[in-house]
């Protein structure tokens, strides 16, 4: 996978694209968790959300690395 994407002459880093994709997945997943009431089992919601985001970023990065090679 290339290190940068060319969007109409503007080079966008791969990590930025992966971070935005992970943020979208994280927002959707957080809304589902809030709707199900799963946050009542979590001690610190902010830390939990950050950990979910990092997990999604790692998963998306790993998936795109293996998928595009």
Secondary structure, 3 states (H helix, E strand, C coil): CCCEEEECCEEEEHHHHHHHHHHHHHHHHHHHHHHHCHHHHCCCHHHHHHHHHHHHHHHHHHHHHHHCC
